[in-house]
Structures are given as C-alpha cells and as structure tokens.
Amino acid sequence: MKKIMILFVAVLLCQLVYSQQITGSVEADRQETNGTIKKQIMPSATVYWANTTKAVTTDDEGNFSINRSAGKNLLVASFTGFESDTIIISKFHTDEKVIFILKDKNILNNVLVSESRDGQYIKSNSTTNTQYISLTNLEKLPCCNLSESFENNASVDVSFADAVTGAKQIQMLGLAGNYTQILTENMPSVRGLATSYGLAYIPGPWLESIQVSKGTSSVINGYESITGQINTELKKPDKGDKIYLNVFGNQMGKAEVNFNTRFKINEKLNTMFLTHASAMPFAYDMNNDGFLEMPITNQINFVNRWKYGSASTFAMQFGVKVLHENRMGGQMEYINNDKDTTGGLYGIGIETKRYEAFAKFGFPIKQFKGTSIGTMYSASYHEQKSFFGHNVYNANEKSLYANIILETILFNTNNKLNVGSSFLYDNYDEQFNGLNFDREEIVPGIFTQYTYSYLQKFSLILGIRADFHNIHGTFFTPRAHAKYDIAKNTTLRLSAGKGYRTANIFSENTAILASSRQIIVEEELRAEEGWNYGGNIIHKIKLFGDKNLSINLDYYRTDFENQIVVDVEANSNEVRFYNLRGKSYSNSFQAEVSAELFEGFDISVAARYNDVKIDMNDHLIEKPLVNKYKGLVSLSYATKHDKWVFDITNQFNGAVKLPSTANNPVEYQLGEYSESFYILHCQIARNFRILELYVGAENLTNYTQKQSIIASEAPFGNHFDTSIIWAPLVGRTIYAGLRLKLK
C-alpha cells in the first residue's frame, strides 16, 4: 500500500509539473538610425518547445502562455529578421515570468542594414487579403482626397459619376463602391447620404495609410461589406510630424491648403488639429458643349482629435469633425449670368454641411490574461440642399453607431475569441421634387469571431453575426478567412462570406438626378444580400541578391441573392428601380508582378479582367459602365536618401458596355461599347531637410471622353443625360506643390 501511495504521489507531481503553464513575454533589441539600441515588444512572435510542434504566438503586448511539454526543457522564441532566443526551463519552474530578448539580425559588425517599405504591400502574417497603402505611396500622386488615392492601384477603379457634379465613384471586383464598406479607423464613414461626394471629404494629406481588403471583411466591423473593405487611418496625435503643411495648385486654378499640427499636453494626453481648405473658383468648358466639366467648388474641413493613456492601461480617443462644401455648375451661361435660371438656363447647386463626433475606449481586464474590452461610438448629422436643373433634392441624415468588443484568449495565445454587440441607427429625411422619402433604420446586432494561428504558417478566422433590422428582419452573416504558407515563399489566402446592405437610391445615383430620365420605383425595395468567395496566392522569388520579385494572383466571385437593379436599358428616357429578378454575379481575375530591380527602382505590372452580368429588362446582360479589362504599370525611382523621387503611372483601360440609347433619335444614340484608352500620370519630387517640392502632370496623354452629355443643347428636353461617363472629363493637368514637415 505504501508503494502504491508513493507511486500515486509521483504521478501526481509529474502531472503538476508537466501541465504547468509557462508565461512570459518577448522583447527585442532594435538599432535606431542614430545607432542607439531601443527595446520594443514583439507581438506575433513564435514561442515553441524545441524539437516539437507545440507552439504559440505572442499577443499585441508581446505576452504568451504555453503549456509545458513532457520531457522538454528548451523553450525557443523566434521572429523573422531576428536571432532566436532559447531559455532552459527547469522541471520545477515557478510562476516567474520568462522574458526573451531577441537580437536584430540587421546589426552586423556595427553596420546598420535597412530596408525601405514598399508603397503597397500585404503583410506576410495577415490572414485576410489586405493591401496596405503607405504614406510613401500616397505621396506619389497629388492625392488631394481619398478618391484620388487609388490612381496607381490595380484593385480599385476611380471614375466620374456624371458630367456635371464632379462626384467621383469607385469600383472594386467589378462592382460599384456601394458594395465596398468604407471605414475611418474601423468606424463607418462614407455611407448613407455621404456616398455621392464622401470620397472628397477625406483629404489625402490627413491620411497615414489605407488598407484595401478584398472579399468580405471581419464580422466585427458589421454586415455591410460584400466585395471588400477600405479602411483609412488618419494621422495620430501622439506620433509623426508635429507640423505638416501641404500647399497644392494646378493650371486650372484649383488650390488647396492642408495644415496639420499636434501637441503633447502631458505624458498621457495628446491632441491634433487637421485642417483643409480647397477651392476651384474658375469655370471651364473644354469640350465646347456649353457645360462646365468641373463645378465651381469650395470646401472647408476640420478635425480635432485627442488621445489619452496607453494600450497597457486605459486608453481613450475622441474627436469632432466639421465640413462645409458648396458646388455650383451647369451651363456656362448660367454661371456667367450670375446663376440666373429665369432665362431657362440649366444650373446645379449642391450645399453640404456635415458634423461628426467619435470616441473610442479600451482597457485590459488584468484578472484574465490576454483579455480586453474596446468600445467605439460615432454620431453624425449630414444635410444636403441641392438642385439639378428643375430637379430639387433636399435631404438630411442623423446617424448613431456603437460597437463593443471583448477579446480574450482560449487555452493559449494561439486561440483568440472576440465577442460583442453593435448598434446602428439611421434617420433619413429625403425630399425629391416635393415628394417625401423618409425612413428610420434601427439595427442592433451581436457577433462572435474565433481566430486560430499556428507558427505564423497557418491561421484561420471564423466569424458569425446576427443583426435585427427593424424593416428588413434578421441579417445572418457568416464569414471565414484562412491563410496557409504552402512553402517558404508561397502564401495562399482564402475567404468566403455573406453581406447585406440597404440601398439609398438617390444619394447613390445622383447622376440620374442630373438628367431628364423619369425615375420609377416599381416595388418595395428589399435589402441587398450577396455571397463573396475567392482568394489569392502570393509567390516571392529572390533575384539580384537581396531583391525580391513578388507574383500576386487573385480571383473573387460575387453572387447576389437580391440586388437593387438600376435599369437604364428598358428605356433611355427612364430609370427603373426594382429587386433582382434572376441572376447577378461578378467574376474578377487579377495578376500583379512587382519587384525592386535595382537600388531605388521599383516596378509594378498588373492586369485585371472583370466578368459582370445582371438580369435587366428580363435579359442576362453585361452590366453597363463596368471596365472589363484594365492594365497598370507603375514605375518609381528614388535617389539615395530619397533626395529625388520620380514616379510614373500608366493606365490601360478597356472598352465598357454603354447603356442602351436605341430608342433615342439618331443624333442622340451612342454605340454599344466605348473606346479603350490609355492615360499617363507622372510626378517629380525634390526633398530637402524639412521641405519637399513636387511637380507633376495628370492625364499627360490628354485623353478625354468626346461626348460626355447627350442633348447638351436641350438640357430641359426629353433626352438630356449626363450619366453615361466612362473616361476622364478633364484633359492634361499640370500641378505643383510643397510639403513642409517638422518633426
């Protein structure tokens, strides 16, 4: 009996020893450009038992927890670009925290080896197919606002929405930007009434980076993403330039000033002011059709944001934004006659006022390792007063948004769980030609998301959410993402999921308002819903020593269960809105090759094919105004220390199917397809110590759409139409500017 008791105690002690969890953190010594060594935490580092497959990754604070492995006492921490560190763990290790210190491999014999970050890249450890557009890339073009940030991006197309308002629209995966969720720091921004002109409400000099995700995004951010997500990160109050000034002007007289400044109040509190003023004061009719290609515009835009605390304790951000914008256009005679319509002249006027406030709070729950709570809140009021000839559209929108997220680890840091709830409120008051189109949407929701990662080689995200719409019922949204490193230099990413959205037929189709088409809503419009699935594969090849060539292949398909059809095919004098009757789908293929051929010289070549069809007027047809083929070649060269920077962007745009004009008189008919065309942008920048001067040209080939308005001589007639736009409206534009940066 005594021997049995001794054996039992021994077994119990072994179980206690080998079921023990080892906790600790991973840090690194990194050499700064001035030669000093700085300690930093290492999130996403791998910690594993030597000669086993048992491993975990560190959390956002560099912490980890791993179960002891029987018979093993060598614990290893590793991270790409750093020398691994190994610690011997005794059998009777206490709860003392283990600390790994990794050494930067770039520190060799007191020589610092540095590598510049590409302007556009996909993080190797990202589970989703998310392309990061850095500040470096944003400054390769004048980038006056968000809509102009994608001119050298193969995934996102940007074009004019119509021939008179100056509104820009985007397309991704062959579908309108309405199906791409646009966020600002993970909170909804360009949506609702802001859809038409909202891309111009985010100035380029305010941006720190942009993340473009293809396919459905995380359920944490809501149900509205169907084809992808664009998240913009604004410059932060606690880092970056203390003073930033950007002054821009072009030969048409457009002028823009951006001034950003930040202040440190104390060790935990920082604030920042982002200001923007722009004006297009002159009227131009370059194709002699009697209409301004670009409206006379002025905009004042202001943000004040605050940041308090740190990620390791309580953190808080909050701020306000104010925007006023006026657009005035139409016939040259209307502008030259002091905007007088009594003589039957055609004019447009759009006055927008928008006010926003936001707040974020986050704090760890120290009683539970790896657990934290984050909350986000935003409120906005948007007012638009507008007229398009005799069409009058006035609207206002009041919106509230809240999102509460709990994040924790399950078992170890390889397994993470997010749970939370959200609330969305939209109140629309719309009037079109005296008719009211009011609605109130109230959407509470709940969600959960599980994330698994293994040795940075494989990761999986499974998410599901349920939202309870007061008009359209329950939205059930499942989504999944996976990443697998097939080989050392080959990564596969896959995604699948569903998305929903409610259409705003006026704000999303302002081009229709600037025409004589009769608007017909045939039935009660349901929520749009669609499935998106696909993936990408990236392969990297070593060339010229330390240089890399990257090959990126994408394929995504979207299938709609319901879509609001904007039928411009049945009758060129009408636009009909109705729910999908049949099929609607898109297939998008893209191939991109990028490389640094020699020091300072980068090249990127991309080609894309879109196959987009929709049942319209009882026929499955190619969707109008969708670019089927596109090619992009970007060249960039920077001399040592980026003293001189040269950038060239070449765009090859294939023909698009045009809406039918068959029942128009012959003189107002268009062909079935547009022309294909090529445009060229270029920029040269000269950097001094704190000052950067730049000069460039947009649309250097001077290509414009020959006929942008149908029946421009009779704007109040039955056939007047400004909505069939497929190419640039403005020809060669020369610009210059300066950027002043004080650290």
N, C-alpha and C positions, 0 to 999 in steps of 0.2 A: 504493500500500500504506500509505503514511504517513497519507493522508487517511482511509482505512478504519479505521486504528488510532485516530485522533483521534475519529472518529465513534463507534466502539465504546466508547471510554472515556467519552465524553459521555453516551451512552445509559446506560451502567452507573452513572454518577454520578447521573443523573436517577432511575434505579430506586432507588438507595440513598436519595436524598433523599425520594422520594415513597412509599417503602414503610416509611419510618421510623415508629415508634410514638411518639406524644406521650403522656407520662404526667403525672399531676398530681393535684390534689385540689380540692375545692370547699368553701369555708367561708362563713360568713355572720356579719354583724354584726346581732345582735338586741337590741332595747332591753328591759331588765327593767322590772318595775313600779316600781322605785325610781329609774328614769331612767338607770341605768348601761348601758353598751353591753357586751355579752358575746359573745365569739366562740364559734361552735359548728360542728361538722362537719355536712355536708349529704348524708346517704345518699339515694339515689333521685333526685338532681338530674340534669338532662339536659345533656349536653355534645355540641355538634354543630358542623360546619363551616357557616358562613353560606351561605345560598342553596343548600344541598344537603339530601339526606335521610340523609346519613351521620351517625349519632348513637349515643351510648352513654349508659348511666346509671351513676351512681357506686355503689360498693358500700357496705356497712354502715359503713365507716370514712370515707366521703366521697371515696374514691380512684377514679381512672378511668384507662383506657388506650384510645387511639383511633388508628387508622391515619391517616396523612396523606392528604389528598385532593388529587389533581393540580390545580394551578392555583389552589388556595385557601390563603389565609393568615390568615383571620379565624376564630378559634375562640371559640365562644359557650357560656356556662353559664347555665342558667335553672332556676328553681323557682317554683312557684305561690306568690304572695304576696311575692316578692322581685324587685327590679330585676335584669335580666340583666346579665352582665359579659362584655366582649369583650376578647380579647388577640390581638395580631398575632404570628403565628408566622413567623419568618424562614425562608428556604429552607434555611439551614444551621444550623438549630436543633440544639443539643447535647442530651445526655440530661438536662439540667437540668429539675427538676420544675416544672410550671406550676401556679400557685396562683391560683384565682379567689376573689374576695371579693364576695359578694352583699350588697346593702343591703335591709334590711327596708322594704317599701312602707308599713308601718303607721306609720313615723316620718315625720310630715309637720309641718314648722314647729314642731318640739319638742312636738307633741301626740301622745300615745300612743293608738292606736286598738286596742282589744282586743275579742276575740270569745269568748264562752263556748262550751265544747264541749258538744254535746248529750249527754244521759244515755245514749242509744243511737244508734249511728251505724255506717256502713260506710265504711271508708277508701277514698278515691277511687282509690288506686293498688293496692288489694288485688285479686289475681286471683280469689280464692275469694269466695263469698258469705258473708262472715263479719261478723256483727253484734257490735260492741264495746259491752259494758255497763260504763259507767264507775262510779267510786265515787259520783259525783253521783246516778246513777240508783239505785244500791243503797241509798242513804240515804233514798229517797222512801218506803220501807216499813220496818218494824222489821227485816226481813231477818235473822232470828235464825240461819238457816243456809241452805245452798245451795238447799234445796227451796223456800224462801220468796223466793228472789231473782228468780223469774220471774212473779210475780203481775201485773206490768204489762208483760209481754212476750207478743206475739201468737203467736210461733213455738213456744213451749214451754208445754204444759199440765201443771199440777200437781194431783194429787188424792190422797186417802187410798187406800191399798191394801186396807184392810179396816176393820172397825168396832171393833176392839179393841186393836190393837198400836200405833196412832199412826204407822205407817210411811207415808211419802209416796212416790209414784211419779210419773215424768214421762212425757209422750208428745211425740214430735216427728214431723211428717209423717204423723200418724195412727197411728203405731206405738209400741210400748212403749219405754221408755227403755233397755231392754236392747240395742237396736239403735243407740243413740247412744253413741259412745265418750266417756267422761268422763275427763279428764286433769287433773292438777295440775302446772302449769308443764311441760307436754308429756310427763309421765310418767303411766302408767296409775294411776288411783286408785280410783274407785267401780266395782268389778267383783268377780267371784267371790262369796265369802260376804258381802262388804260391800254387795252390790246392794240388799238389802231396806232397810237403815237407813243406808246410807253417805251419802246426801244430808244427813243430820243431823250427819255427822262433820266437816263443813267449815263452821265458824261464819261468818256474814256479816261481822262486824267484822274478820275476818282478811283479807278479800278486797280486793285492789287493783282488779281488773277481771275480767270474764268475757268470753270470746269464744265466740259461738254460730255454728257453721258448718253450713250446710245441704248435704246431699248428701255423697258420700264425701269424705274428707279426704285429706291428703297421705299417700303410702305410707311416708314417713319415720317416722310415728307408729304403724305397724302395720297389721294386716289387719282389725281388729275393727269399724271404722266402716262402717255400712251406710246409715243415714239421716242421719247427721251427727256432729258432734263438739262437745263442750263443754269448753273449757279454762279452768281457773281460775288466776288469777295472785294469789299471796299477797303481802302487803306485804313490802318488801325491807329488808334490814339496813342498806343504805347510803343510803337516802333516805326522805323522808316524815316523819311525826311521830316525835319522839323518845319521847314518852309519849302513849299513847292509852288512854282509859278509856271503856267503854260500860256503862251500867247500865240494865237494862230490867225492867219488870214489868207484869202485866196484872191485871184484876179477878178472874181465876180463881186467882190466887196463883202463877202461873208467874213465876219470877225468873231473871235471867241477868246475869252479870258477865263482861266481857271486858277484859283488861288486856294491852296490847302495849307493849314498850319495846325500844329499840335502843341499842347502844353502839359507839362508834368506838374500837377498840383502838389502831390506828396508821393511817398513811396508806393502807395497803392492806388492812387486816383490820377487818371489822365483824361484829357479832353481833346477834341479835334473839331475843326471847322472846315467844311468842304464847300466852296462857293463856285458858282458857274454863271457866266453871263455871255449870251451869244446873240447875234443879230444878222439877218440877211435883209438889208434895207433897200436893195435895188431890184427893179423889175426887169426881167429879160424874156424876150420871145425869140429864141434862137432858130426855131424851125419855121417861123413866119406863119403860124396858124392862128395868130391873134390871141393866144393864151400864154400866160406865164408858165414856164416849165417848173419853176420852183417858187413857192409862195413867199411873200414878204413875211419874215418871221422874227420874233424876238422872244427870248426865254431868260428868266431869272430862276435859279435853282440853288437851294441852300440846305445843308445838313449840319447839325451839331450833334456829335455823339460823345458818350462818356464811357469809360471803362474803369471798374473798381475791383480790387482783390487779385487773386491768382487761382490757377487751376487746382492747387493743392489745398486751398481753403474755400472760402466763399468767393464767388466771382459774379460780377454783375455788369451788364452793358445796357445802356438805354440811349435814346436819341429822338430827334424830331427832324422832319424834312418838310420844306415848303417849296412849291413850284407854281409859277405863273407863266403861261405861254400864250402868245397870240399868233395866228396865221391868217394871212389875207392874200387871196389870189383870184384867179378867174381871167377875164379878158383884159388885155392891156388898156383898152378904152375905159373899162370900169375903174382901173387904178388911176389912170390919167385924169379922169373926170371926178376926182375926189370921192370915189366909191359910190357913185350915184347910180341907182338902179331904175330911176324913174323913166329913163330913156330906153328901157328894155335891154340893158346891159347885164351880162352874166358875171356874178361875183361869188366868191366863197369867203366865209369868215368863221374862224374857229377860236374860241376863247376858252382856255382851260385853267382851272385852279385846282390844285391838289395839295392836301395836307396829310402827313403821316406821322405816327409815333410808334416806337417799338421799344421792347425791353426783353432782356434775357437774364435768367438767374441760374446758377449752377453751384452745387456743393456736394462734396463726398459724404457718405454715411460711414464714418470711421469704424463703427461697430461691426460692419460687414465688409470684408476685404473686397476691393475692386468694385464697390457699389457707389453709385452717384445718382443724383437727380438733376435734370435740366428742364427748364421751362422757357417757352418763347411766347411772346404776346405782340400783336401789332394791331393798329387801328388806322383806318384811312377814310378820308372824305374826298370824293372826286366830283367836280362839277364841270360840265361842258355845255357851252351855248354855241350853236353853230347853224349856219345856213349854207346851202349849196344851190345857187340859183333861187328857184322858188321853193325848194325843199327845205324845211326847217326841222332841225333835230336838236332838242334840248334834253339833257339827262343829268342826273346825279346819282351817286352810289355811296352808300355807307357800308363799310366792311369791318368785321372784327375777326381776329384769328388767335387761337391759343393752342399750344401743344405742350404736353407734359410727358417727359420721358424718364423712365427708370432703367438704368443699366447696371447689370451685375454679372458676375462670373459664376458658371456652374462647374463644380468639381475642381477645375483649374483654369488657367488663362487661355487654354485652347478653346474653351466653350464660353461664349458670351450670350447674354439674353437681354433684349430690350422689350419692355412693355410700356404702354402708355395710352393716353387718350387725347383727342383733339376736338376742337370746336371751330366751326366756320359759319359766319353769318354774313349774308349779302342782302342789302335792301336796294333795289333798283327802282328809280322813278324816271321813266323814259317817255318822251312825247315826240311823235313824228307826225308832222303836218296836222297837229291838233288832236291826234288820237293817242290815248294813254296806253302804255305797255309797262305796267308796274308788276313787280313780283318781289317776294321775300323768300329767301332760301335760308333754312336753318339746318345745319348738318353736324350733329355730334358723332364722334367716331371712337373706336378702340382698335388697338393693334398690338401685335407681338412679332418679334423678329429674333431668330436664332442664328448665331454665327459660329462656325467651326473652322479652325485653322490648324494645319499640321506642317511644321518645319518650313514655313513660307513656301512650301511646294504645292499644297492643296488647301483651298478654302471654299467654304460653302455658306451661302446666306439664304435662309428660308423665312419668308415673311407672309403675314396674312393680316388683313384688316377688314372691319365691318363699319360702314358709315350709314347713318339713318337719315336719309333726306326727307324733309317734310313734304316734298312734292312728288319725287320720283321713287320713293321707297328705299329699300336697303341696297347698298352697293357692297358686294362681296368681292374683295380684291386679293387674290393670291399672287405671290411673286417669288421667283427663285433666281439666284445667281451662283455661278461656280467658276473657279479658276484652278487650272492644273498645269504645272510645269512638265510638259511632255519630255523635255530634255533640258540640258543646261541653258541653252539659248532659245528655247521654243516654249511659248506660253499659249494655252488655249483658254478662252473665256466664253461661257455660255449664259444665256438668260432667257427667261420666259415669264410672262405675267399679263395681267389684265389692268385696264384703266378705264375711268369714266370721266365725263365732263358734261356740263350743261352749256349750251350754245347761247351766245349773245349776238343775235343775227344782225343788229345794226352796227354795234361797235366793231364787229369782226368783218364787216362788209361795207365800210364807208365808201369804197369805190362805187358801189351801186347807188349810193345817195347822190353822188356827183354824176348822174346820168338821167336820162328820161325814161329808163325802164320802169314799168309798173311793178310794184312789189306785191306779191301774192303769197300769203301763208296758207297752205292748203289744209292743214290739220293741226291738232295739238302736237307740239314737238316734244318728243321724249328725250331722255338723257342719252348722250352718245356713249357707246361702250365698244371696246375693241381689245383684241389679243395681240401681243407682240412677242416674237421669239426669234432667236438668232444667236450670233456670236462672232468672235473674231479670233484670229491666230496671228501671233507676232513671232517672227524669227529674226535673230540677230546674227550677223556674220562679221567676224574680225577681218579687218583689212588695213593695210599700211601700219602695222604695229598696233598702236593703241586706239585706232579709229574703228568705228562701228558702222555697219550698214544694216538698217532695220527694214524688214518687209512686214507690212501690216495688211491683212485681208479681212474684210467684213462682209457679212450677209445678214440681213434682217428682213422679216416679213411681218406685215400688219394685216390682220383680218378684222373687219368691223362686224359686230352683231347689230349695231344700229349706228347710223350716221345722219346728220342733218345735211341733206342734199341741197346744194345751191345750184339749181337748174337754170343755166343760161343757154341751154341748147334748144329747148322746145320752141322758143320764140325770142328773137333778138330784141323785141320791144318789152320783154317781161323778164323777171327773175322770180322763180318759184322756190319756195322752201317747203320741204316735206321730209318725212322719215324715210330711211333707206328701204327700197323695195327690190330686194335681190342681193347682189354681191357688191362689195367694195374692198379692195385689197391693194397693197403695195409690196413690191419686192425691190430691195435696194442692195446692189453689189458695189463694193469699193475696194480698190487696191492702192496702196501707197508705199513708196520706197523713199527712204531718207538716209542721208549719210553726210559725214564731215569728210570731204575728200582730201583736204589738207588744212593745215592750221588756219583757223579763222574763216574757212569757206564751207558753207552748208548748202545742200541742195535737197529739195523735196519734190517728188513727182507723184501725182495722184490721178487716178481715173475712176469715174463712177458711172453706173448705169442704173436707171430707175424704170421699173415697170409698174405703172399705177393705173388701175382701171376701176370704174364705178358704174353701177346701173343708173342711168339717167335717161329719162324720157323712154322708159321701157326697153333700153338697149344697153348692153355692157360695152362701154366705150373707154377709150384712153382719156384720162382726166385732163381737162383743158389747163393750159398755162403751167404745166409741170415740166421742168427741164429733164429730158430723158438722158442726155449724155453731158458729161462735164469732165474737163481736164484741167489740171492745175500744176504749174511749175513755179516753185519759189526758189530764188537764189539769194544768198546772203553772204557778204564778205565783210569781216571786221579786221582792221589792222591791230597791231599789238596794243594792249590796254584799251581796246575799243576807241582809239583816237579818231579813226574814220570808220563809218559804217555805211555799207551800200546794200540796198535791198531792191529786188525786182520781183514782181508777181505777175505771172502770165495766166490768163483765164481763157479756156476754150469752152464755149457754150453751144450745145447742140440745139436743134430746132425744137420748138414746142408746138403742141396742138392748140389751135386757136378756137375759141367758142364759135359756134356756127352763126354766120350772118347771111345765110342763104335767102331769108325772106326779106332782106333789105333791098332797096333799089340798087341797081348795078353799081352806081358810083359810090355806094357805102358798103360794098361787100369786100371781105378780106379772103385771102387764101385759106386753105385747110391748115397749113403749117407756117410758122415763122421762118425767118432766115436763121442760120447758125452764125456765130460771130466770135471774134477774138478781141480781148481788151488787155491793156498793159498798164500796170502801176509801177512807179519807181520812186525811191527816196534816197537822199544822201544826207548823212548827219555828221557833224563835226563836234567832238566832245572836248571841252576844256575842263578845268578843275571842278567848277561848280556849275558851269553853263554848257548847254548843248544847243547848237543851232542846226536846223534841218530845213531842207527844201525838197520839193518833190512834185510829181505830176500824177493825177488820177485820170484814167482813161486816155492814156497817151496816144492811142490809136484813133481817138476822136470818133468812135463808133456810137451812133445814136439810132433810136427807132425812128424811121422816116415818118410814119403816121401814128401819132400817139392818141389822137382824138378823132372819133368818127363824127362827121357832120359838125365840125367845129364852127362853120359859118352860120349854123342854125341851132344855137345851144338850147332853145326852148322848143325845138321841134321833136318829132317822134323818134328820131334815130340818133340823137346825141348820146355819145357813150365815151367815157374816159377810163373805163375799167380794163381794157384789153392791153395790158402792158407786159412786155417780155424782154425788154432790153433797156440800157441806160437812156435817160431823157436828157442828161447834161453831157456835153462833149468834153474835150480836153480841159482839165482844170489844173492850173499851176498854183501851188501853195507854198507858204514858208512859215516858220515859227521858231520859237525858242522855248527851252525848258531850263528853269533855274532851280537847282536843288541844293539846299543847305541841310547838312546832317545835324 
